[in-house]
Amino acid sequence: LRENIARYFGVALERQAVYDEDGLLTTGADFSRALQRVHPKLYVYDVAEMNRELRDRTVEELEQIDAEVEQSWRHFGARTARGRLPA
């Protein structure tokens, strides 16, 4: 999907921010969930052209996701996602 967005809408992969009604789509599961809705609606933004308010809200959302992922790593016995304990 992201490659098609790049091709048809001219937004390079590394500059895409794709949202649905629930927020930023970051994982394959997010995209799958969004596309399985009765009437899927996606919003595509070029990160370089996003308004400040949406960019700030997205950064806050990503910080929350990062904190949740770090907590999951700790539950599985790793210190952080970047510095895992040896197996």
C-alpha positions in Angstrom: 0.0 0.0 0.0 2.7 2.5 0.9 4.5 1.8 -2.4 1.3 2.5 -4.2 0.9 5.7 -2.2 4.3 6.8 -3.4 3.6 5.9 -7.0 0.1 7.4 -7.3 0.3 10.3 -4.9 3.9 11.2 -5.2 4.7 11.0 -1.5 8.0 9.2 -0.9 7.9 6.2 1.5 10.2 7.9 4.0 8.0 11.0 4.1 4.6 9.3 4.4 2.3 9.6 7.4 -0.9 7.6 6.9 -3.8 8.0 9.3 -7.3 6.6 9.7 -10.1 7.7 12.0 -8.2 6.2 15.0 -4.8 7.8 14.3 -1.4 7.1 12.8 -1.0 3.7 11.1 2.4 2.3 11.9 2.2 -1.5 11.7 1.0 -4.0 9.2 -1.8 -4.8 11.7 -2.8 -1.1 11.8 -3.1 -1.0 8.0 -5.0 -4.3 8.0 -7.4 -3.2 10.6 -8.0 0.1 8.8 -8.7 -1.5 5.5 -11.1 -4.1 6.9 -13.6 -1.4 8.0 -16.9 -1.2 6.2 -15.9 2.1 4.7 -12.2 2.6 5.1 -10.9 6.1 4.9 -7.2 6.9 4.9 -5.5 10.2 5.2 -2.1 10.5 3.5 0.3 13.3 4.5 3.8 14.3 3.4 5.7 14.7 6.7 7.6 17.6 5.2 4.3 19.5 4.5 2.3 18.6 7.6 0.9 21.5 9.7 2.5 22.0 13.1 -0.5 20.9 15.2 -0.8 17.5 13.4 3.0 17.0 13.5 3.1 17.7 17.3 0.1 15.4 18.0 1.8 12.7 16.0 5.1 13.1 17.9 3.1 12.7 21.1 1.4 9.6 19.8 4.7 8.1 18.7 6.3 8.8 22.1 3.4 7.0 23.8 3.8 4.0 21.4 7.6 4.0 22.1 6.9 3.9 25.9 4.5 1.0 25.5 7.0 -1.0 23.3 9.8 -0.4 25.9 7.5 -1.7 28.6 6.8 -4.8 26.5 10.5 -5.4 26.0 11.0 -5.3 29.8 8.1 -7.8 30.3 10.0 -10.2 28.0 13.3 -9.8 29.9 15.0 -7.1 27.9 16.2 -3.8 29.2 15.3 -1.8 26.1 14.5 -2.5 22.5 18.0 -1.3 21.5 19.9 -3.0 24.3 18.5 -6.5 24.8 19.8 -8.8 27.4 21.7 -11.8 26.0 19.6 -15.0 25.6 
